[in-house]
Structure formats: structure tokens, C-alpha cells
Amino acid sequence: MAKTLELEFVTEFGKPVRLSIENPKEPIDESVVKPAMEEMIASGVFTSTNGNFASVKGARVIDRNVTEYEIV
């Protein structure tokens, strides 16, 4: 199973933007995620082609199962 933590932000121009974190430490502590996202916004480290990050929209964990088959 591959898990990804997806952090969703809104830019200064109202456009959505996402940051993905592969294999996040579990369990996800919701009480830590929002303040961490707010700190990312305040630091101004991240930007996108649609502007600077302005607000927190949400977060989610995507759980994906991949089964590979060897085709000979």
C-alpha cells in the first residue's frame, strides 16, 4: 500500500494548490497538521504559478493499492 498525505491550500488569487507527502508518519495527528500548514503559509517558502499560499483548505490521506503482474 502506498499512502500520500495531501495538503490543500488556496493561493492569494483564490486558486487551489496541493502539496503531496509520500509515506507520511502515521497515525496522522490532525491537531498538528493545520498549525503546520499555517506555519508554511506564514513562512512564505512555498509559492505556485497561481500565487503565494494564502489559506488552508484541507488535508487528506490517499491510500492506494498497486498490484503488479509480471507479463512474460
N, CA and C atoms as a LAMMPS dump frame, in Angstrom:
ITEM: TIMESTEP
0
ITEM: NUMBER OF ATOMS
216
ITEM: BOX BOUNDS ff ff ff
-5.0000000000000000e+02 5.0000000000000000e+02
-5.0000000000000000e+02 5.0000000000000000e+02
-5.0000000000000000e+02 5.0000000000000000e+02
ITEM: ATOMS id mol type element x y z
1 1 1 N 0.836 -1.181 0
2 1 2 C 0 0 0
3 1 3 C 0.884 1.25 0
4 2 1 N 0.541 2.187 -0.848
5 2 2 C 1.24 3.459 -0.901
6 2 3 C 0.304 4.523 -0.339
7 3 1 N 0.79 5.278 0.628
8 3 2 C -0.026 6.345 1.217
9 3 3 C 0.635 7.676 0.938
10 4 1 N -0.223 8.661 0.73
11 4 2 C 0.232 10.018 0.479
12 4 3 C -0.619 10.967 1.31
13 5 1 N 0.047 11.879 2.012
14 5 2 C -0.664 12.949 2.713
15 5 3 C -0.716 14.126 1.75
16 6 1 N -1.909 14.579 1.441
17 6 2 C -2.083 15.679 0.511
18 6 3 C -2.574 16.896 1.283
19 7 1 N -1.791 17.974 1.24
20 7 2 C -2.128 19.221 1.915
21 7 3 C -2.715 20.169 0.876
22 8 1 N -3.897 20.675 1.148
23 8 2 C -4.59 21.54 0.199
24 8 3 C -4.613 22.987 0.709
25 9 1 N -4.158 23.895 -0.156
26 9 2 C -4.108 25.315 0.166
27 9 3 C -4.892 26.095 -0.884
28 10 1 N -5.149 27.379 -0.586
29 10 2 C -5.719 28.305 -1.545
30 10 3 C -4.707 29.436 -1.694
31 11 1 N -4.461 29.847 -2.942
32 11 2 C -3.486 30.916 -3.184
33 11 3 C -4.13 32.286 -3.003
34 12 1 N -3.299 33.303 -3.071
35 12 2 C -3.777 34.675 -2.93
36 12 3 C -4.762 35.067 -4.035
37 13 1 N -4.779 34.319 -5.133
38 13 2 C -5.702 34.587 -6.228
39 13 3 C -6.91 33.641 -6.213
40 14 1 N -7.076 32.905 -5.109
41 14 2 C -8.232 32.031 -4.951
42 14 3 C -8.127 30.694 -5.674
43 15 1 N -6.943 30.349 -6.135
44 15 2 C -6.742 29.086 -6.861
45 15 3 C -6.291 27.992 -5.899
46 16 1 N -6.768 26.761 -6.087
47 16 2 C -6.329 25.652 -5.225
48 16 3 C -4.934 25.166 -5.617
49 17 1 N -4.192 24.717 -4.623
50 17 2 C -2.87 24.132 -4.852
51 17 3 C -2.652 23.042 -3.809
52 18 1 N -1.922 21.997 -4.188
53 18 2 C -1.716 20.855 -3.284
54 18 3 C -0.241 20.533 -3.16
55 19 1 N 0.145 20.103 -1.962
56 19 2 C 1.466 19.55 -1.708
57 19 3 C 1.268 18.104 -1.279
58 20 1 N 2.054 17.193 -1.851
59 20 2 C 1.931 15.778 -1.518
60 20 3 C 3.156 15.306 -0.765
61 21 1 N 2.92 14.532 0.283
62 21 2 C 3.991 13.958 1.097
63 21 3 C 3.844 12.448 1.04
64 22 1 N 4.833 11.798 0.446
65 22 2 C 4.814 10.337 0.31
66 22 3 C 5.103 9.669 1.648
67 23 1 N 4.441 8.571 1.92
68 23 2 C 4.657 7.747 3.116
69 23 3 C 4.712 8.568 4.406
70 24 1 N 3.641 9.281 4.732
71 24 2 C 3.643 10.1 5.949
72 24 3 C 3.705 9.245 7.207
73 25 1 N 4.253 9.832 8.258
74 25 2 C 4.309 9.155 9.557
75 25 3 C 2.877 8.996 10.062
76 26 1 N 2.552 7.79 10.463
77 26 2 C 1.198 7.531 10.946
78 26 3 C 1.22 7.183 12.419
79 27 1 N 0.158 7.414 13.124
80 27 2 C -1.092 7.993 12.67
81 27 3 C -0.946 9.505 12.451
82 28 1 N -1.745 10.035 11.549
83 28 2 C -1.739 11.463 11.263
84 28 3 C -2.409 12.18 12.434
85 29 1 N -1.71 13.139 13.005
86 29 2 C -2.245 13.913 14.13
87 29 3 C -2.886 15.187 13.576
88 30 1 N -4.19 15.187 13.484
89 30 2 C -4.919 16.311 12.9
90 30 3 C -4.658 17.625 13.631
91 31 1 N -4.401 17.546 14.94
92 31 2 C -4.164 18.765 15.713
93 31 3 C -2.814 19.399 15.388
94 32 1 N -1.957 18.683 14.698
95 32 2 C -0.641 19.201 14.316
96 32 3 C -0.634 19.667 12.858
97 33 1 N -1.464 19.053 12.017
98 33 2 C -1.441 19.328 10.583
99 33 3 C -1.812 20.779 10.274
100 34 1 N -2.919 21.279 10.81
101 34 2 C -3.355 22.636 10.484
102 34 3 C -2.339 23.685 10.932
103 35 1 N -1.836 23.642 12.177
104 35 2 C -0.823 24.635 12.561
105 35 3 C 0.445 24.549 11.692
106 36 1 N 0.821 23.343 11.292
107 36 2 C 1.987 23.189 10.419
108 36 3 C 1.726 23.835 9.061
109 37 1 N 0.522 23.65 8.537
110 37 2 C 0.165 24.265 7.258
111 37 3 C 0.142 25.788 7.374
112 38 1 N -0.381 26.303 8.48
113 38 2 C -0.408 27.753 8.702
114 38 3 C 1.007 28.312 8.804
115 39 1 N 1.91 27.53 9.404
116 39 2 C 3.308 27.941 9.505
117 39 3 C 3.967 27.981 8.115
118 40 1 N 3.615 27.022 7.261
119 40 2 C 4.129 27.022 5.89
120 40 3 C 3.697 28.29 5.153
121 41 1 N 2.435 28.674 5.345
122 41 2 C 1.917 29.879 4.701
123 41 3 C 2.66 31.11 5.221
124 42 1 N 2.798 31.206 6.543
125 42 2 C 3.443 32.366 7.166
126 42 3 C 4.911 32.505 6.756
127 43 1 N 5.577 31.38 6.536
128 43 2 C 6.999 31.429 6.185
129 43 3 C 7.224 31.934 4.766
130 44 1 N 6.228 31.776 3.902
131 44 2 C 6.351 32.217 2.518
132 44 3 C 7.31 31.391 1.682
133 45 1 N 7.67 30.224 2.171
134 45 2 C 8.623 29.364 1.466
135 45 3 C 8.021 28.789 0.195
136 46 1 N 6.748 28.442 0.245
137 46 2 C 6.109 27.817 -0.903
138 46 3 C 5.33 28.84 -1.72
139 47 1 N 5.416 28.694 -3.019
140 47 2 C 4.643 29.517 -3.944
141 47 3 C 4.252 28.643 -5.122
142 48 1 N 3.372 29.13 -5.935
143 48 2 C 2.969 28.371 -7.116
144 48 3 C 2.822 29.333 -8.29
145 49 1 N 2.557 28.792 -9.448
146 49 2 C 2.341 29.643 -10.613
147 49 3 C 1.066 30.462 -10.466
148 50 1 N 0.209 30.07 -9.522
149 50 2 C -1.037 30.793 -9.265
150 50 3 C -0.945 31.715 -8.055
151 51 1 N 0.282 32.002 -7.59
152 51 2 C 0.467 32.927 -6.47
153 51 3 C 0.935 32.258 -5.203
154 52 1 N 1.11 33.089 -4.193
155 52 2 C 1.564 32.61 -2.889
156 52 3 C 0.435 31.9 -2.149
157 53 1 N 0.807 30.967 -1.289
158 53 2 C -0.182 30.273 -0.479
159 53 3 C -0.8 31.291 0.479
160 54 1 N -2.135 31.292 0.583
161 54 2 C -2.818 32.285 1.406
162 54 3 C -3.64 31.688 2.547
163 55 1 N -4.23 30.504 2.335
164 55 2 C -5.047 29.91 3.396
165 55 3 C -5.074 28.391 3.277
166 56 1 N -5.466 27.772 4.384
167 56 2 C -5.583 26.317 4.459
168 56 3 C -6.96 25.914 3.937
169 57 1 N -6.993 24.949 3.063
170 57 2 C -8.266 24.429 2.559
171 57 3 C -8.595 23.091 3.214
172 58 1 N -7.586 22.196 3.34
173 58 2 C -7.837 20.902 3.951
174 58 3 C -6.655 19.971 3.795
175 59 1 N -6.821 18.779 4.266
176 59 2 C -5.784 17.754 4.164
177 59 3 C -6.474 16.399 4.063
178 60 1 N -5.794 15.478 3.386
179 60 2 C -6.359 14.133 3.265
180 60 3 C -5.242 13.133 3.036
181 61 1 N -5.526 11.889 3.415
182 61 2 C -4.602 10.787 3.155
183 61 3 C -5.175 9.974 2.016
184 62 1 N -4.352 9.742 1.027
185 62 2 C -4.752 8.922 -0.113
186 62 3 C -4.063 7.577 0.045
187 63 1 N -4.846 6.519 0.084
188 63 2 C -4.348 5.163 0.273
189 63 3 C -4.541 4.421 -1.04
190 64 1 N -3.433 3.968 -1.605
191 64 2 C -3.506 3.346 -2.929
192 64 3 C -2.876 1.959 -2.888
193 65 1 N -3.581 0.996 -3.414
194 65 2 C -3.061 -0.358 -3.548
195 65 3 C -2.627 -0.589 -4.992
196 66 1 N -1.439 -1.091 -5.167
197 66 2 C -0.932 -1.38 -6.505
198 66 3 C -0.532 -2.84 -6.554
199 67 1 N -1.059 -3.554 -7.525
200 67 2 C -0.684 -4.946 -7.737
201 67 3 C -0.024 -5.037 -9.095
202 68 1 N 1.238 -5.451 -9.104
203 68 2 C 1.959 -5.584 -10.359
204 68 3 C 1.944 -7.039 -10.782
205 69 1 N 1.803 -7.248 -12.089
206 69 2 C 1.819 -8.586 -12.65
207 69 3 C 2.965 -8.66 -13.644
208 70 1 N 3.711 -9.741 -13.539
209 70 2 C 4.798 -9.961 -14.492
210 70 3 C 4.222 -10.615 -15.729
211 71 1 N 4.277 -9.93 -16.828
212 71 2 C 3.756 -10.434 -18.086
213 71 3 C 4.96 -10.932 -18.898
214 72 1 N 4.931 -12.206 -19.191
215 72 2 C 6.06 -12.808 -19.917
216 72 3 C 5.666 -13.131 -21.325
